[in-house]
Amino acid sequence: MYILENPVLQRELLVNLRMPRAFILLFVYQAILAALVFFAWPQDTRLDPNEKEARALVNMFFLGQYILASMMAPSFAAGAITGEKERKTYEMLLASPLRPVAIVFGKMVASLTHIGVLVFASLPIVMLCLPLGGVSFYEVLAAYLALIVSVITFGAISVACSSYFKRTAASLAVSYMLILPLAMLAVIAWYVLRDNGGTRLLLTVTVVPVLGAAITVALLANTSGRLMHPPDVGSEGQEVVDLEQEAQEAVGLVIQRDQFPDRLFAPAKREGMLEDGANPVYDKEIRSEIFSQGTLMLRLVIQVSMVLAIPLMAVCLYIWAEYAAWYICYAMVFNMLVGPVFSAGSVTSERERETLDLLLTTTITPWQILWGKLVAGLRVSSVLTMFLLWPVLLACVMVQSYWTNLLSILAYLVIVLLTCLTSAHVALFCSVLFHKTSISLMTSYLLIILLFCVPIAVNFFAVEFFEAHPLTAHIEWVGLTSPFAAAFSVPLNMELNPDLDDIDYGNWPLFGSYVAFTICLNVFLLSTMIWLFNVRWRVSG
C-alpha cells in the first residue's frame, strides 16, 4: 500500500520520469557538474596526496551539487498536492480508499525520485576526483548522506507547504523561504569546516541524519493529518477561504487591509463604483485577484522574512557595519523569491480560467492591461521588500559612521528598487509567453538566477581556481547584470577619519553599468510584451 502497491506513487513516477524535462534536466545537471570539474581540474601533472587544489575541487563539486539539488527539490515537491487542486482532482483523491499517509508518502517519494537519479548519476564524476587525494572515501560517502538527507527534508517541507495552499506558486514561494536559510547554513558550515575533515565527518553522520529524520517525520504526520481532516472543500476540490475567519484564526501576524501599513500592499475591497479613467485591470488585480486565495502565504512570507532579518540586521548594520552590503543582498534575495509569485501568473491565470479572449476583446488597451498587471504585482513585492530596508534608514540615523556614506546608501536603495522592477518584469514577460503559471514561475526563477547569481558564481570560481590568469582581473565585469555584484561594488568606508591609503573607492563604473543594463533590459521586456499583445494575441487570443 505504501510502496509496491501504492497507485499514487506508481502514477507519479510514470508521469515524472517520462516527461521530456526529466531527460533535459539530467543532461543539464550532469553537464554543469562535469564542466565544473573540467575547468577546476588541477593543472599540475603530478599531485601530492593532500594537495590543496584537489580538496578545493571536491569541496566546490559538493557545494555546487548541494545548491543545485536543494533548489530543485521544491520545484518538484511544492506542487505535489496543489497540482491536484489545480487539476481539480483533489476531491477525488480525498474520496479514494487510500490512506492519507500512503498518499503523502507516495507524492513525496515520487517527486524526489528524479532528484535522487540526478544525485547518483553524479557518482562517476566525483570518483574521478578521488585519486587526486585531499578527501577520503568516507568523507565522500558522508557528503552524499548529508545531500540525500537534506533533499528528503526539503521535499517534506515542500509537500507540507503544498497541503496548505491552493496554488503551486504560493506553495513554491513559502517552500523556498523556509528551505533557503537551512540550505545556506549547511553550505556555510561545509565551507567553514573544509579544513577539518574529522569534525565535518562526525557532524554529517550523526547530527544531520537525526535532525533530518525528525523534521521529515513531523511534517509527514502533519500533512497526513490535514488530508485525514481536510478544510472545507467545495465542488471540484476548491477549498473555501473565508478571509474574516482566517484573520480570526491566524497565529501571529494579522493583515488588516484598512490600516497602515497593510493597505500599502493589500488595499481594502472596493465598496463603491470605479472612478472615471481608472484602470479596471489594476483595480481588480490589487484589490481582489492577488488575495483571492487568502492571506496565509503573505503572512508566512512576512513573518519568516522578519525573523531572519533581525539577526542579520543586528550583525550587518550595527555590530559590523562594514558588512551592510550583505544585508542589502538579503533584501534582494527576498525579492527574488517573492517578486515573481505576484507577477508570474498575471496572464497565465487568464489563460487557465479561459478569460484571456474576453479580456482582449474589451476596449481596454494592451498598455492598460500590461501596466495594470505589472504595477499590481510590483506594488505588493516592492512594499514587502521595503519593509526590510527601514532598518538601513534607521542605522543611518543611529550609527554615526553612516553619515559619510549617504551616497553609498542611496546607491543601495537604487539597486534594490531596480531589482524589484526587474524581477516583476521578468515574471510578467514569462507569464505572457507561457500558458501555465507553474511553468511561467519556474522559468522566471531560472532567468532571474541566470541574471543575478550566475555572474557571482563565475567570478568566485575564477578567483578560486584561476587567480593568476590574466583574464581573472576582468571577470568581475560579467557582474553588470547582477545586483549582488553592484552592491559589493559600492564603497563603504566606516572609519570616521581614514587614511588616504585605507579609503575604499569601490567600483562605481560597475554600478553605473548595472544601472544602465537594467534600465535597458526592462525597457526591452516591456516593449516586447506590448508588441506581442498588439501583433499576436490581439488577433488570435
C-alpha positions in Angstrom: 0.0 0.0 0.0 2.9 2.4 0.7 5.5 1.4 -1.9 4.9 -1.6 -4.2 1.1 -1.3 -4.4 0.8 2.5 -4.0 -1.1 3.8 -7.1 -0.2 7.4 -6.3 3.5 6.5 -6.3 3.2 4.5 -9.4 1.3 7.1 -11.4 3.5 10.0 -10.3 6.7 8.0 -11.1 5.4 7.2 -14.6 4.5 10.8 -15.3 7.6 12.5 -13.8 10.2 10.1 -15.2 8.7 10.0 -18.7 8.4 13.8 -19.2 10.9 15.4 -21.6 12.1 17.7 -18.9 13.4 14.7 -16.9 15.9 13.9 -19.7 16.8 17.5 -20.3 17.3 18.2 -16.7 19.5 15.1 -16.3 21.7 16.3 -19.2 21.9 19.9 -17.9 22.7 18.8 -14.4 25.5 16.4 -15.5 26.8 19.0 -17.9 27.1 21.7 -15.3 28.9 19.4 -12.8 31.2 18.0 -15.5 32.1 21.5 -16.6 32.8 22.5 -13.0 35.2 19.6 -12.6 36.8 20.0 -16.0 37.6 23.7 -15.6 38.7 23.4 -11.9 40.9 20.3 -12.5 44.4 21.0 -11.2 46.8 21.9 -13.9 49.8 20.2 -12.3 51.0 16.9 -13.8 52.0 15.4 -10.5 50.0 15.9 -7.3 50.7 15.1 -3.7 48.1 13.0 -1.8 46.9 16.1 0.3 47.1 18.6 -2.5 45.2 21.8 -1.5 43.8 22.2 -5.0 42.3 18.7 -5.0 40.4 19.4 -1.8 39.2 22.7 -3.1 37.9 20.9 -6.2 36.0 18.3 -4.3 34.5 20.9 -1.9 33.4 23.0 -4.9 31.9 20.0 -6.5 29.8 19.1 -3.5 28.8 22.7 -2.8 27.6 23.1 -6.4 25.7 19.8 -6.3 24.2 20.6 -2.9 22.9 24.0 -4.1 21.5 22.6 -7.3 19.7 19.7 -5.6 18.4 21.9 -2.8 16.9 24.4 -5.2 15.4 21.7 -7.4 13.7 19.9 -4.6 10.9 22.4 -4.1 10.3 22.7 -7.8 9.3 19.0 -7.9 7.6 18.7 -4.5 5.9 22.0 -3.9 3.2 21.1 -6.5 2.6 17.6 -5.2 -0.8 18.4 -3.7 -1.5 21.8 -5.2 -1.2 20.2 -8.6 -4.2 18.0 -7.7 -6.2 21.1 -6.7 -5.3 22.9 -9.9 -6.2 19.9 -12.0 -9.5 19.7 -10.0 -8.8 16.1 -8.9 -8.1 16.8 -5.2 -11.7 15.9 -4.2 -11.5 12.5 -5.9 -8.1 11.8 -4.2 -9.6 12.6 -0.8 -12.5 10.3 -1.6 -10.3 7.3 -2.6 -9.7 4.4 -0.2 -6.0 5.2 0.1 -4.8 6.2 3.5 -3.5 9.8 3.8 -0.1 8.6 4.9 0.2 6.5 1.7 -0.9 9.5 -0.4 1.6 11.8 1.2 4.4 9.3 1.2 3.8 8.4 -2.5 3.7 12.0 -3.5 6.9 12.9 -1.7 8.9 9.8 -2.9 7.7 10.3 -6.5 8.7 14.0 -6.5 12.1 13.3 -5.1 12.9 10.2 -7.2 14.1 12.2 -10.1 16.4 14.3 -7.9 17.8 11.0 -6.5 18.6 9.8 -10.0 20.5 13.1 -10.6 22.4 12.7 -7.4 23.5 9.1 -8.0 24.3 9.9 -11.6 27.0 12.3 -10.4 28.9 9.5 -8.7 31.2 8.7 -11.7 32.2 12.4 -11.8 33.2 12.5 -8.2 35.0 9.2 -8.4 37.4 10.9 -10.9 38.3 13.4 -8.1 39.2 10.8 -5.5 42.6 9.8 -7.0 43.7 13.4 -6.6 43.7 13.0 -2.9 42.8 15.5 -0.2 39.5 13.9 0.6 38.9 10.4 1.9 36.3 8.0 0.5 34.4 8.1 3.8 34.1 11.9 3.5 32.5 11.4 0.1 30.0 8.9 1.5 29.2 11.2 4.3 28.7 14.1 1.9 26.3 12.1 -0.2 24.5 11.0 3.0 24.1 14.7 4.0 22.9 15.5 0.5 20.3 12.8 0.4 19.0 13.6 3.9 18.8 17.3 3.0 16.9 16.7 -0.2 14.4 14.4 1.6 13.9 17.0 4.4 13.4 19.8 1.8 11.0 17.6 -0.1 9.0 17.0 3.1 8.9 20.8 3.8 7.7 21.4 0.2 5.0 18.8 0.4 3.8 20.2 3.7 3.6 23.6 2.2 1.7 22.2 -0.8 -1.0 20.9 1.6 -1.7 24.4 3.0 -2.1 26.3 -0.3 -4.3 26.1 -3.3 -1.8 27.4 -5.9 1.7 26.0 -6.7 3.1 29.5 -6.9 2.3 30.2 -3.3 3.5 26.8 -2.1 6.7 27.2 -4.0 7.4 30.7 -2.6 6.9 29.7 1.0 8.9 26.5 0.4 11.9 28.5 -0.8 11.5 30.9 2.1 11.8 28.1 4.6 14.4 26.0 2.7 16.9 28.7 1.7 18.0 29.6 5.2 18.6 25.9 6.0 20.5 25.3 2.8 22.7 28.4 3.3 23.5 27.3 6.9 24.5 23.9 5.6 26.7 25.5 2.8 28.4 27.9 5.3 29.1 25.0 7.7 30.5 22.8 5.0 32.7 25.6 3.8 33.9 26.7 7.2 34.9 23.1 8.1 36.6 22.5 4.8 40.0 22.1 6.6 38.6 20.0 9.4 37.5 16.8 7.8 37.1 14.8 11.1 34.7 17.2 12.7 32.7 17.6 9.4 32.5 13.8 9.0 31.3 13.4 12.6 28.6 16.1 12.3 27.5 14.7 8.9 26.9 11.1 10.1 25.3 12.0 13.5 23.6 15.4 13.7 22.4 15.8 10.1 20.5 12.4 9.8 18.8 12.8 13.2 17.6 16.4 12.5 16.5 15.5 9.0 14.6 12.4 10.2 12.9 14.3 13.0 11.8 17.1 10.7 10.6 14.7 8.0 8.6 12.5 10.3 6.9 15.5 11.9 6.0 17.1 8.6 4.7 13.8 7.1 2.5 13.3 10.2 1.2 16.9 10.0 0.5 16.7 6.2 -1.3 13.3 6.6 -3.4 14.8 9.4 -4.5 17.6 7.1 -5.6 15.0 4.4 -7.4 13.0 7.1 -9.3 16.1 8.3 -9.2 18.5 5.3 -10.6 22.0 5.5 -13.9 22.8 3.9 -13.9 21.6 0.3 -16.4 22.7 -2.3 -17.1 21.5 -5.9 -14.1 20.3 -7.9 -11.9 20.2 -4.8 -11.9 24.0 -4.3 -11.1 25.0 -0.7 -13.4 27.6 0.8 -11.4 30.6 2.1 -13.2 33.0 4.4 -10.8 36.0 4.9 -12.6 37.1 8.1 -12.4 33.6 9.7 -8.8 33.2 8.5 -7.9 36.5 10.2 -9.6 35.4 13.5 -7.8 32.0 13.5 -4.4 33.5 12.4 -1.4 32.9 14.6 1.0 35.8 14.8 0.7 38.5 12.1 -2.8 39.5 11.1 -3.3 41.6 7.9 -5.8 44.5 8.3 -6.4 45.9 4.9 -8.0 49.1 6.1 -5.0 50.2 8.3 -1.5 51.4 7.6 0.9 49.9 6.5 -1.2 46.9 5.4 -3.2 49.0 3.0 0.0 49.8 1.1 0.2 46.2 -0.3 -3.3 45.0 0.5 -5.9 47.7 -0.1 -9.4 47.1 1.2 -12.0 45.8 -1.2 -13.9 48.3 -3.2 -17.4 49.2 -1.9 -18.3 51.9 -4.4 -18.2 52.5 -8.2 -14.9 52.6 -10.1 -13.7 56.2 -10.7 -13.7 57.6 -14.2 -10.5 57.0 -16.0 -9.3 54.3 -13.6 -7.7 51.2 -14.8 -10.1 48.3 -14.1 -7.4 45.6 -14.6 -5.2 47.2 -12.0 -8.1 47.7 -9.6 -9.2 44.0 -9.9 -5.6 42.7 -9.5 -4.6 44.7 -6.5 -7.9 44.5 -4.6 -9.2 41.0 -5.4 -7.0 38.8 -7.6 -3.8 38.7 -5.6 -5.6 37.9 -2.3 -8.4 35.8 -3.6 -6.9 32.7 -2.1 -6.5 34.1 1.4 -3.5 35.8 3.1 -1.8 32.7 4.6 1.1 32.9 2.1 1.6 36.6 2.6 1.5 36.3 6.4 4.1 33.5 6.4 6.4 35.3 4.0 6.3 38.5 6.1 6.9 36.7 9.4 9.7 34.4 8.1 11.5 37.3 6.4 11.3 39.5 9.5 12.6 36.7 11.8 15.5 36.1 9.5 16.2 39.9 9.2 16.5 40.6 12.9 19.9 38.8 13.4 21.2 39.9 10.0 20.2 43.5 10.8 22.0 43.4 14.2 25.2 41.9 12.8 25.5 43.6 9.4 24.1 47.1 10.2 25.1 47.8 13.7 27.8 45.4 15.1 29.9 45.2 12.0 28.6 48.0 9.8 31.1 47.4 7.1 29.1 44.3 6.1 26.0 46.4 5.3 26.1 45.1 1.7 25.3 41.6 2.9 22.0 42.8 4.4 21.2 44.6 1.2 21.8 41.2 -0.6 19.4 39.6 1.8 16.7 42.1 0.9 17.3 41.3 -2.8 17.2 37.6 -2.3 13.8 38.1 -0.6 12.6 40.0 -3.6 13.9 37.3 -5.9 11.8 34.7 -4.2 8.6 36.8 -3.6 8.5 39.1 -6.6 7.8 36.5 -9.3 5.0 35.0 -7.3 2.8 38.1 -7.7 3.5 38.6 -11.5 4.3 35.2 -13.0 0.6 34.3 -13.0 -0.8 37.6 -14.2 -1.5 36.5 -17.8 -1.3 32.7 -17.5 -4.1 32.8 -14.9 -6.3 34.5 -17.6 -5.5 31.6 -19.9 -6.1 29.0 -17.3 -9.5 30.5 -16.5 -10.2 30.9 -20.3 -10.8 34.6 -19.9 -8.0 36.0 -21.9 -10.0 36.1 -25.1 -12.7 38.1 -23.3 -10.1 40.5 -21.9 -8.6 41.1 -25.3 -12.0 41.9 -26.9 -12.7 44.7 -24.4 -11.9 48.3 -25.1 -9.0 48.1 -22.6 -5.8 48.7 -24.5 -2.8 46.3 -24.2 -0.9 49.0 -22.5 -3.5 49.3 -19.8 -3.7 45.5 -19.3 0.1 45.2 -19.0 0.8 48.2 -16.7 -2.2 47.3 -14.6 -0.9 43.7 -14.0 2.7 44.9 -13.7 2.1 47.6 -11.2 -0.3 45.5 -9.1 2.3 42.7 -8.6 5.2 45.2 -8.3 3.4 47.2 -5.7 3.0 44.1 -3.4 6.5 42.8 -3.9 8.2 46.2 -3.6 6.3 47.2 -0.4 7.2 43.9 1.2 10.8 44.4 0.2 10.8 47.9 1.5 9.8 46.6 5.0 13.3 45.1 5.1 15.0 48.4 4.2 13.7 50.6 7.1 16.5 49.3 9.4 19.0 50.6 6.9 17.5 54.1 7.2 17.3 53.7 11.0 21.0 52.8 11.0 21.8 55.9 9.1 20.3 57.9 12.0 21.8 55.9 14.9 25.3 55.0 13.6 27.5 58.0 13.0 29.8 56.2 10.6 27.0 56.0 8.0 26.8 59.8 7.8 29.8 59.9 5.5 28.4 57.1 3.3 25.0 58.6 2.4 25.8 58.3 -1.3 26.5 54.6 -0.9 23.2 54.1 1.0 21.4 55.9 -1.8 23.1 53.5 -4.3 21.9 50.6 -2.2 18.3 51.8 -2.4 18.6 52.3 -6.2 19.9 48.7 -6.6 17.0 47.2 -4.5 14.4 49.2 -6.4 15.9 48.1 -9.8 15.9 44.5 -8.5 12.2 44.8 -7.7 11.4 46.2 -11.1 13.5 43.6 -12.9 12.0 40.6 -11.1 8.5 41.8 -11.8 9.2 42.5 -15.5 10.9 39.1 -16.0 8.0 37.3 -14.3 5.3 39.2 -16.3 7.3 38.5 -19.5 7.3 34.8 -18.8 3.6 35.0 -18.0 3.0 36.5 -21.4 5.0 33.7 -23.2 3.7 30.6 -21.4 0.3 29.0 -20.8 0.7 27.6 -17.3 1.5 29.5 -14.2 3.8 26.8 -12.8 6.0 26.8 -16.0 6.0 30.6 -16.0 7.1 30.8 -12.4 9.9 28.3 -12.7 11.1 30.0 -15.9 11.1 33.3 -14.1 13.2 31.9 -11.3 15.6 30.4 -13.8 16.1 33.6 -15.7 16.5 35.7 -12.5 19.1 33.2 -11.2 21.0 33.4 -14.6 21.0 37.2 -14.4 21.6 37.8 -10.7 23.5 34.8 -9.4 25.5 33.1 -12.2 27.8 36.1 -12.6 28.7 36.0 -8.9 29.4 32.2 -9.2 31.6 32.7 -12.3 33.6 35.4 -10.5 34.0 33.3 -7.4 35.1 30.2 -9.5 37.6 32.3 -11.4 39.2 33.8 -8.3 39.3 30.4 -6.5 40.9 28.4 -9.3 42.4 30.8 -11.8 43.6 33.6 -9.6 46.8 34.0 -11.6 45.1 34.1 -15.0 45.3 37.5 -16.8 41.5 37.4 -17.5 40.6 36.9 -13.9 41.1 40.6 -13.2 38.4 41.5 -15.7 36.0 38.7 -15.0 34.1 40.9 -12.4 32.6 42.8 -15.3 30.3 39.9 -16.0 28.5 41.1 -12.9 27.0 44.1 -14.7 23.8 42.0 -14.9 23.8 41.2 -11.2 22.5 43.4 -8.4 24.7 41.5 -5.9 27.9 42.4 -7.8 26.6 46.0 -8.0 26.0 46.1 -4.2 29.5 44.9 -3.4 31.0 47.4 -5.9 29.6 50.3 -3.9 32.3 51.6 -1.4 31.5 51.8 2.3 34.1 53.5 4.5 33.1 53.1 8.1 36.2 54.8 9.7 35.5 58.4 10.6 39.0 59.7 9.7 40.5 57.1 7.4 43.9 57.4 5.9 44.1 58.0 2.1 45.6 54.6 1.6 42.7 52.9 3.5 39.9 54.6 1.6 37.8 52.1 -0.5 36.8 53.8 -3.7 34.8 50.8 -4.8 33.9 50.2 -8.4 31.4 52.9 -9.4 31.7 52.2 -13.1 30.4 48.7 -12.5 27.5 50.1 -10.5 26.7 52.5 -13.4 27.0 49.7 -15.9 24.5 47.7 -13.9 22.0 50.6 -13.7 22.3 51.2 -17.5 21.9 47.5 -18.3 18.9 47.0 -16.0 17.1 50.0 -17.4 17.7 48.8 -21.0 16.6 45.3 -20.1 13.3 46.5 -18.5 12.5 48.8 -21.5 13.2 45.9 -23.9 10.9 43.5 -21.9 8.1 46.0 -21.7 8.3 46.9 -25.4 8.4 43.2 -26.4 5.3 42.5 -24.3 3.4 45.4 -25.8 4.4 44.3 -29.3 3.3 40.7 -28.6 -0.1 41.9 -27.3 -0.7 44.2 -30.3 0.6 41.8 -33.0 -0.1 38.3 -31.8 -2.7 38.0 -29.1 -4.9 40.8 -30.3 -5.6 38.6 -33.4 -5.5 35.1 -32.0 -6.2 35.5 -28.3 
